[in-house]
Each structure stands twice: as C-alpha cells, then as structure tokens.
C-alpha cells in the first residue's frame, strides 16, 4: 500500500483553521505558497494533467482561495506551464473552500459536486473554466502520482533543471 492509498483510507476529521492562522497568512506575501502550487502543478503537467485538455485555461487568471487559511493564490497557464500571477484584475475563475475541503478534494474523500451543492466549494467567474477544472481533476489518474516526487529536495532539483544552467 502506497502513501496515496493510506491517505485515501484515512478519513479527514472536520476542522477549520483558527482565525489567527488566516489573519497571519493574509498579511504574508502570497507568492511563496503560489510558487509551491504552480511547481506541483507543473510537475503534474503532461504526466497526470493533460496539457491539451487545459488549453482553455491559457492566459486566464485563476484564483484558489483558502477561506480559513488566509491564502489567495493567483496563477495562470502559459506556454511554459503554470506561473504565479500578480494582478489587481478580477480572476476569470475563483475557487474557494476551506483547508479541510481542499485536502478532502485532493484525496478524493469528497466529490466536488457534493461540496459545491452544499456550498462548501464556491466557484465564481467563468463557469466553463470551472467545469473544465473540475472534470480534469476528476479524470486525474492519482496512482501515477509519486509522493516522493513532492519531496522538497526533488522539487528544488526539478526547479533548477527548468531554470537551466544559469541557476547553478
């Protein structure tokens, strides 16, 4: 049994982060967690996230908002992959949920439709993009995701390779 299977079998308890956690995170720069997210998405791109399916996201401003965590992660998809975005414009798509609900979605403990209809997952903006994201995540073949690839040292090595020889 691998890590993904173990995590899937464990039920995540209901929780909400304390208010002070969100208050602190709201005051911190959002770039570091956005870089973490976009790096993880780029590692999955073409391996488990089909690039051709995501073409409608190209150039669109997407926002993931972790309501209890005080995080607002803005990113976009370019020819080179996912990139953090800095913009005061309204996002084309905003997806909001609590930390617990995002974790439950990632582990497939909760279905996005169930969370949406119970108003625990909120999508605002371009509904076609929202459906694209939902359907793409539903189609992901999670067993192909190697948890070891998410080790911080491996992520840094991948980033160095992407940046090329000038980063050494």
MIVEX-541084 format. One line per field, with one value per residue: residue number from 0; residue in one letter; x, y, z of N, C-alpha, C in turn. Coordinates in pm, 1 decimal. Layout:
<baros>
resi = (NUM;...) $
resn = (A;...) $
nc1 = (X;...) $
nc2 = (Y;...) $
nc3 = (Z;...) $
cac1 = (X;...) $
cac2 = (Y;...) $
cac3 = (Z;...) $
cc1 = (X;...) $
cc2 = (Y;...) $
cc3 = (Z;...) $
</baros>
This chain:
<baros>
resi = (0;1;2;3;4;5;6;7;8;9;10;11;12;13;14;15;16;17;18;19;20;21;22;23;24;25;26;27;28;29;30;31;32;33;34;35;36;37;38;39;40;41;42;43;44;45;46;47;48;49;50;51;52;53;54;55;56;57;58;59;60;61;62;63;64;65;66;67;68;69;70;71;72;73;74;75;76;77;78;79;80;81;82;83;84;85;86;87;88;89;90;91;92;93;94;95;96;97;98;99;100;101;102;103;104;105;106;107;108;109;110;111;112;113;114;115;116;117;118;119;120;121;122;123;124;125;126;127;128;129;130;131;132;133;134;135;136;137;138;139;140;141;142;143;144;145;146;147;148;149;150;151;152;153;154;155;156;157;158;159;160;161;162;163;164;165;166;167) $
resn = (X;X;X;X;X;X;X;X;X;X;X;X;X;X;X;X;X;X;X;X;X;X;X;X;X;X;X;X;X;X;X;X;X;X;X;X;X;X;X;X;X;X;X;X;X;X;X;X;X;X;X;X;X;X;X;X;X;X;X;X;X;X;X;X;X;X;X;X;X;X;X;X;X;X;X;X;X;X;X;X;X;X;X;X;X;X;X;X;X;X;X;X;X;X;X;X;X;X;X;X;X;X;X;X;X;X;X;X;X;X;X;X;X;X;X;X;X;X;X;X;X;X;X;X;X;X;X;X;X;X;X;X;X;X;X;X;X;X;X;X;X;X;X;X;X;X;X;X;X;X;X;X;X;X;X;X;X;X;X;X;X;X;X;X;X;X;X;X) $
nc1 = (85.3;66.5;157.5;-46.5;-272.4;-290.8;-346.3;-590.5;-754.5;-770.0;-989.3;-1051.5;-1080.1;-1345.5;-1259.1;-1164.0;-933.1;-784.8;-886.8;-673.8;-468.5;-547.6;-560.1;-293.1;-171.2;-297.0;-163.3;88.5;325.7;186.5;315.7;515.5;355.1;205.0;399.4;473.6;235.5;214.4;450.8;404.4;181.5;304.0;484.4;304.2;192.3;138.2;221.6;18.9;-174.2;-333.8;-202.7;-321.7;-594.5;-620.2;-593.3;-794.8;-754.0;-531.1;-364.2;-562.4;-671.1;-653.4;-778.1;-719.7;-873.1;-820.2;-1027.8;-1028.0;-762.6;-643.6;-524.8;-468.0;-428.1;-300.7;-277.8;-167.8;-188.9;64.2;252.7;479.1;397.7;235.7;219.0;287.6;74.4;46.2;-187.9;-435.1;-669.8;-998.3;-1027.0;-1054.7;-1155.0;-1249.8;-1193.2;-1311.1;-1267.2;-1249.3;-948.3;-963.4;-1158.1;-1035.3;-820.9;-965.1;-1080.9;-850.2;-765.1;-970.3;-1172.5;-1395.9;-1646.6;-1638.2;-1885.0;-2064.2;-1956.2;-1989.2;-2270.7;-2341.9;-2254.5;-1995.0;-1783.3;-1701.1;-1746.0;-1660.4;-1708.0;-1601.4;-1793.3;-1757.7;-1480.3;-1456.9;-1594.0;-1423.9;-1187.3;-1284.5;-1367.7;-1124.0;-970.7;-1124.5;-1067.8;-803.5;-541.3;-464.4;-296.2;-63.9;72.2;359.4;438.9;693.0;807.0;729.8;890.4;1074.6;1350.4;1362.7;1178.1;1313.6;1536.7;1410.7;1315.9;1556.4;1653.4;1462.4;1509.1;1752.6;2107.4;2204.8;2118.8;2283.5) $
nc2 = (-117.4;215.5;559.5;733.3;561.9;499.8;753.0;798.4;612.5;700.1;893.6;1234.6;1443.5;1672.3;2008.1;2345.5;2594.3;2791.5;3132.9;3317.3;3204.4;3235.6;3515.4;3586.7;3470.7;3616.8;3855.9;3797.8;3758.3;3626.9;3497.3;3287.1;3048.8;3029.9;2980.0;2725.7;2584.0;2619.2;2497.1;2230.8;2180.1;2206.2;1993.7;1788.7;1838.4;1719.0;1467.7;1371.1;1558.2;1645.1;1849.0;1940.0;1928.3;2133.5;2365.5;2575.1;2719.2;2871.5;3173.5;3272.1;3413.9;3254.8;3184.7;3040.8;3024.9;2989.9;2977.6;2966.1;2968.0;3200.4;3235.6;3342.4;3243.2;3325.4;3241.2;3147.9;2984.9;2932.9;2905.3;2781.3;2652.6;2639.0;2948.4;3183.3;3464.0;3815.0;4041.9;4296.0;4264.7;4122.9;3777.5;3527.5;3287.1;3186.8;2977.0;2875.0;2744.2;2569.4;2480.0;2211.3;2109.9;2142.3;1964.1;1725.9;1710.8;1676.2;1427.9;1276.8;1220.3;1365.1;1460.4;1696.3;1796.0;1740.7;1902.4;2149.6;2173.7;2172.6;2412.2;2441.0;2451.6;2701.3;2841.3;3102.2;3324.7;3240.4;2985.4;2775.3;2739.1;2659.6;2413.7;2278.4;2261.8;2110.8;1869.8;1788.4;1741.7;1534.9;1337.0;1274.9;1043.4;931.2;723.1;732.1;942.4;1018.6;1025.8;1068.4;1236.3;1481.1;1556.6;1806.2;1846.9;1718.2;1870.1;2116.2;2040.3;1979.0;2232.0;2372.1;2239.6;2318.5;2591.5;2607.0;2618.8;2860.6;2884.0;2753.0) $
nc3 = (0.0;-93.4;-14.3;-106.7;-117.8;155.4;263.8;139.4;262.0;520.3;704.8;691.8;964.9;1051.9;1044.5;1108.5;1038.9;1299.6;1352.6;1380.9;1231.1;961.6;965.3;1002.0;774.1;571.5;580.7;497.6;224.7;-73.7;-272.3;-214.7;-130.8;-365.8;-556.7;-469.4;-524.5;-808.2;-890.1;-812.4;-977.5;-1228.0;-1219.9;-1238.5;-1481.1;-1803.3;-1714.0;-1535.1;-1562.4;-1842.9;-2087.9;-2329.6;-2275.6;-2096.4;-2239.5;-2274.7;-2039.6;-2078.3;-2042.5;-1878.8;-1571.0;-1272.5;-950.2;-641.2;-339.9;-6.6;238.0;524.4;570.4;493.1;245.1;-85.8;-388.5;-686.7;-1026.0;-1357.9;-1678.0;-1902.7;-2214.7;-2122.7;-1897.7;-1571.8;-1399.6;-1139.4;-1080.9;-1076.8;-1014.8;-1023.2;-1134.5;-1173.3;-1115.8;-1376.3;-1301.2;-983.0;-716.0;-413.2;-85.9;230.4;411.0;492.8;317.1;65.0;98.1;131.1;-123.4;-282.3;-194.0;-275.9;-103.0;-79.0;-309.9;-574.3;-670.3;-461.1;-258.6;-381.9;-413.3;-148.5;-74.5;17.1;-146.1;-354.1;-669.0;-874.1;-1146.6;-1472.6;-1569.1;-1747.0;-1743.2;-1478.2;-1482.0;-1655.1;-1500.1;-1282.5;-1414.1;-1523.0;-1291.7;-1185.3;-1369.6;-1329.1;-1295.6;-1015.1;-897.1;-1052.6;-955.0;-788.8;-461.3;-358.2;-542.2;-458.8;-258.1;-87.2;-165.4;-411.8;-553.5;-560.5;-712.5;-957.0;-1020.8;-1055.2;-1281.9;-1469.4;-1478.1;-1598.4;-1698.5;-1593.5;-1334.4;-1166.2) $
cac1 = (0.0;149.1;114.5;-174.5;-377.0;-302.5;-415.6;-729.0;-829.9;-786.7;-1091.2;-1008.0;-1182.1;-1394.2;-1185.5;-1143.7;-815.4;-816.0;-890.9;-544.7;-386.9;-588.3;-524.0;-147.8;-141.9;-344.7;-65.4;214.0;326.7;119.6;398.8;573.8;263.8;164.1;510.0;460.6;123.8;244.1;555.0;337.2;100.8;395.4;536.1;195.9;155.3;175.6;229.0;-116.5;-264.6;-312.7;-188.3;-417.0;-725.5;-616.8;-572.8;-882.4;-703.9;-415.4;-379.5;-671.2;-632.1;-723.4;-752.9;-763.0;-883.7;-838.0;-1101.7;-986.5;-616.9;-595.5;-443.8;-527.1;-324.0;-331.3;-185.2;-214.5;-122.9;129.7;311.4;582.5;336.7;167.7;301.4;219.6;28.4;24.3;-286.3;-544.5;-790.9;-1083.9;-989.3;-1150.2;-1214.2;-1209.0;-1243.1;-1292.4;-1308.0;-1164.0;-831.9;-1009.3;-1229.5;-936.9;-749.7;-1059.1;-1091.1;-725.2;-758.5;-1092.8;-1262.8;-1518.7;-1672.8;-1657.1;-2026.9;-2122.7;-1910.7;-2048.9;-2413.3;-2357.1;-2198.3;-1863.8;-1691.5;-1764.0;-1679.4;-1709.7;-1647.2;-1629.1;-1839.0;-1696.7;-1347.0;-1479.3;-1625.0;-1301.6;-1100.2;-1348.4;-1362.1;-983.6;-931.3;-1194.9;-1007.9;-663.3;-505.4;-382.9;-189.3;58.4;137.6;460.3;454.1;835.0;838.4;693.1;989.3;1128.9;1477.3;1333.2;1114.1;1419.3;1616.4;1330.2;1313.5;1688.7;1660.4;1376.6;1568.8;1867.2;2244.0;2235.2;2077.1;2380.8) $
cac2 = (0.0;335.6;674.2;783.5;470.5;517.5;879.9;786.2;531.3;777.2;998.6;1362.1;1495.8;1808.1;2110.2;2477.0;2655.6;2904.6;3263.4;3385.7;3148.7;3308.4;3657.1;3597.3;3439.7;3726.0;3964.7;3749.2;3751.6;3508.8;3437.4;3155.6;2935.1;3020.4;2910.2;2584.4;2528.7;2613.3;2395.6;2099.9;2165.8;2185.5;1856.9;1700.4;1871.7;1618.9;1335.0;1332.1;1663.8;1657.4;1988.9;1975.3;1948.0;2258.9;2478.1;2690.7;2795.4;2951.3;3318.1;3307.7;3435.0;3161.1;3212.1;2945.9;3097.1;2902.7;3074.4;2969.4;2974.2;3332.7;3227.4;3377.6;3201.5;3365.3;3182.7;3139.0;2882.4;2988.1;2801.3;2713.2;2585.9;2724.5;3056.8;3275.1;3586.7;3930.6;4120.6;4354.7;4233.9;4017.4;3650.0;3464.5;3179.3;3181.0;2860.1;2897.7;2638.5;2565.1;2392.3;2073.0;2069.1;2125.8;1838.3;1617.5;1702.2;1621.5;1286.0;1217.1;1183.6;1440.0;1486.1;1840.7;1828.9;1739.7;2024.1;2264.8;2184.7;2201.8;2547.8;2438.5;2483.2;2810.1;2877.7;3229.1;3363.7;3163.5;2851.3;2675.5;2710.2;2584.2;2275.6;2221.3;2228.3;2000.0;1747.2;1748.3;1682.5;1406.8;1240.1;1251.1;908.6;955.9;628.0;768.3;1048.8;964.5;1117.5;1100.6;1348.2;1605.0;1585.0;1940.3;1843.6;1683.0;1986.6;2213.8;1988.8;1998.0;2375.6;2406.8;2188.6;2402.8;2725.0;2594.4;2625.3;2987.7;2878.5;2673.0) $
cac3 = (0.0;-100.1;66.8;-156.4;-70.2;300.3;287.7;94.2;357.1;644.6;693.6;746.7;1056.7;1024.5;1117.8;1048.9;1099.1;1388.2;1284.1;1379.9;1122.2;841.6;979.5;980.4;633.6;484.7;584.6;440.6;77.8;-126.8;-376.3;-181.5;-147.8;-505.8;-623.3;-434.0;-600.7;-951.5;-908.3;-806.3;-1099.6;-1340.5;-1211.8;-1280.6;-1618.5;-1903.3;-1651.6;-1494.8;-1608.9;-1987.7;-2130.0;-2435.7;-2212.7;-2021.9;-2331.2;-2248.1;-1924.5;-2118.9;-2031.9;-1786.6;-1431.8;-1184.4;-809.5;-539.0;-213.2;109.2;318.9;664.5;576.5;456.7;123.6;-213.7;-480.8;-824.5;-1122.6;-1495.0;-1758.8;-2020.9;-2298.7;-2044.7;-1783.8;-1475.2;-1347.7;-1047.2;-1144.9;-991.1;-1086.9;-945.8;-1210.9;-1122.2;-1179.4;-1466.6;-1223.3;-843.1;-645.6;-270.0;6.7;349.4;402.5;505.3;196.4;-42.7;124.1;101.4;-269.4;-334.2;-157.8;-328.5;5.3;-109.3;-450.5;-594.1;-685.3;-327.0;-189.9;-449.8;-382.2;-5.4;-63.3;83.2;-254.4;-429.0;-793.9;-926.5;-1272.9;-1593.5;-1529.5;-1836.5;-1687.8;-1355.2;-1519.8;-1710.7;-1387.4;-1209.5;-1492.7;-1534.2;-1164.1;-1173.0;-1461.0;-1294.5;-1253.7;-896.1;-868.2;-1124.2;-880.6;-698.8;-348.4;-340.8;-631.9;-390.4;-154.1;-114.6;-239.2;-550.8;-614.7;-588.6;-824.2;-1077.7;-1049.3;-1108.7;-1418.4;-1554.6;-1492.8;-1687.4;-1643.2;-1524.6;-1194.2;-1089.8) $
cc1 = (90.5;86.7;-22.7;-289.3;-399.3;-380.2;-562.1;-814.4;-856.1;-890.0;-1039.0;-1116.9;-1226.9;-1311.6;-1186.4;-1021.6;-857.2;-805.6;-754.4;-453.7;-419.6;-547.2;-375.0;-115.3;-187.6;-242.6;69.5;208.5;265.5;203.8;458.8;474.6;214.8;272.8;505.3;350.8;159.4;355.8;493.2;253.3;189.6;456.9;431.2;158.5;218.1;193.0;89.8;-219.9;-239.5;-315.4;-293.4;-557.7;-733.8;-599.7;-666.2;-838.3;-590.2;-447.6;-490.1;-615.8;-719.0;-682.7;-805.4;-760.0;-912.4;-897.7;-1057.0;-835.3;-558.9;-507.6;-526.6;-419.4;-367.5;-228.7;-250.5;-139.4;-66.0;184.4;413.8;526.3;266.0;265.8;221.2;180.3;13.3;-69.7;-388.2;-677.8;-870.9;-1044.8;-1098.0;-1224.7;-1159.5;-1275.7;-1209.2;-1343.9;-1217.4;-1046.6;-876.2;-1076.4;-1136.2;-858.4;-839.8;-1078.9;-968.1;-715.3;-879.3;-1182.1;-1398.3;-1527.6;-1694.7;-1803.3;-2096.1;-2084.4;-1975.1;-2195.0;-2439.8;-2296.3;-2068.1;-1752.6;-1763.0;-1680.2;-1744.3;-1637.4;-1693.4;-1665.1;-1782.0;-1556.9;-1359.0;-1509.2;-1503.6;-1207.9;-1156.4;-1335.5;-1219.2;-937.3;-999.0;-1128.2;-862.7;-645.1;-408.5;-275.5;-59.7;133.6;232.2;481.2;600.3;876.6;807.0;787.4;1054.9;1260.0;1456.6;1267.1;1217.7;1505.3;1542.4;1327.8;1445.9;1703.3;1579.2;1438.6;1691.3;2000.2;2274.6;2198.4;2176.9;2498.3) $
cc2 = (124.5;449.2;726.5;694.7;485.7;644.3;871.2;711.2;606.2;887.1;1124.3;1412.9;1635.2;1905.7;2239.4;2535.4;2770.4;3037.1;3331.3;3332.7;3222.4;3454.3;3678.5;3575.9;3549.3;3838.8;3925.6;3751.9;3619.2;3436.9;3302.5;3039.0;2919.3;2950.4;2760.7;2516.4;2513.8;2512.5;2256.5;2077.0;2138.8;2046.2;1756.7;1721.4;1771.4;1479.0;1287.8;1438.7;1684.1;1803.7;2028.0;1999.2;2084.6;2382.6;2596.7;2774.6;2891.0;3101.3;3363.8;3321.0;3346.5;3191.0;3097.5;3021.4;2998.0;2990.9;3080.2;2983.5;3108.0;3333.7;3263.0;3354.5;3229.8;3303.8;3177.8;3025.7;2949.5;2872.5;2719.0;2641.6;2684.8;2825.3;3137.9;3401.3;3694.7;4021.3;4178.3;4331.9;4124.6;3887.1;3599.6;3352.5;3186.7;3059.9;2878.7;2779.1;2648.3;2471.8;2246.4;2025.7;2055.6;1996.0;1720.0;1600.1;1634.3;1471.9;1207.0;1159.9;1250.1;1461.7;1636.2;1880.7;1835.6;1866.1;2148.2;2281.8;2205.3;2338.2;2552.6;2463.0;2586.6;2839.6;3003.7;3260.4;3274.7;3019.2;2743.3;2638.6;2627.9;2438.2;2205.4;2175.6;2108.1;1869.2;1696.2;1682.1;1547.9;1297.9;1205.5;1108.4;920.0;852.1;658.8;880.3;985.7;1061.8;1156.7;1218.4;1482.4;1638.2;1719.8;1940.5;1807.4;1799.6;2092.4;2168.7;2007.1;2145.1;2420.4;2359.6;2275.4;2540.0;2723.0;2617.0;2753.7;2984.3;2802.3;2753.0) $
cc3 = (0.0;-18.7;24.4;-106.8;79.2;332.6;246.3;196.0;488.2;620.7;760.6;840.1;1012.5;1107.8;1039.1;1116.9;1190.3;1312.4;1276.3;1268.9;992.3;846.4;955.1;833.4;538.3;475.9;522.7;288.0;29.8;-232.6;-335.4;-190.7;-291.9;-586.7;-592.9;-514.4;-748.0;-980.4;-907.6;-932.6;-1221.2;-1338.9;-1258.5;-1427.2;-1714.3;-1843.3;-1613.7;-1530.4;-1758.3;-2033.0;-2233.3;-2380.8;-2145.7;-2109.8;-2305.1;-2127.0;-1961.4;-2113.8;-1938.4;-1644.8;-1342.8;-1040.7;-724.4;-407.3;-101.9;218.1;464.1;679.3;537.6;332.9;1.5;-317.7;-624.0;-918.5;-1259.5;-1563.9;-1882.4;-2104.6;-2220.5;-1922.4;-1692.9;-1418.0;-1246.4;-1123.2;-1038.5;-1068.8;-990.4;-1019.1;-1142.6;-1192.5;-1273.2;-1394.9;-1081.6;-779.8;-498.6;-190.1;129.3;324.0;400.9;377.1;76.2;-25.0;89.2;-49.1;-327.3;-307.9;-206.9;-219.2;-15.5;-259.0;-469.1;-607.2;-549.1;-251.8;-250.7;-408.9;-233.3;28.9;16.5;-17.8;-339.6;-552.1;-845.3;-1055.9;-1386.3;-1557.0;-1619.8;-1787.7;-1560.4;-1383.2;-1578.3;-1599.0;-1312.2;-1285.3;-1510.1;-1405.7;-1142.0;-1256.8;-1426.5;-1244.6;-1136.1;-868.4;-941.7;-1054.3;-779.2;-584.2;-323.4;-429.3;-567.2;-275.6;-186.7;-193.5;-385.9;-623.1;-650.9;-706.0;-955.9;-1119.4;-1109.7;-1251.9;-1513.7;-1580.0;-1581.6;-1618.2;-1566.3;-1378.0;-1107.0;-1045.6) $
</baros>
